[in-house]
């Protein structure tokens, strides 16, 4: 699953999702991106919400060790973040689980 991230060059932010996570969940775009560089990140397929494109869930921490739950899709060589929020109590074990 991590091979998915080997081919991306950039993050895709458009007018519709640029500040959505900051306003809704107090997660900045920079924090969303930082989670992708966490050496302990976990990535899961999200078949429930994969309609016209495959969606994935990433659980990773920011530089300040804030664990995030990030929903994203891969488009050609870019990552488009759909939503990001803090990991909840029920999900934290998935992030902390050893691979």
ABEGO torsion letter per residue (X at the ends): XAAAAAABABBBBBAAAAAAAAAAAGBBAAAAAAAAABAABBBBBBAAABBABBBBBBBBBBAAGBBBBBBBBBBEABBBBABBBBBBAAAAAAAABBX
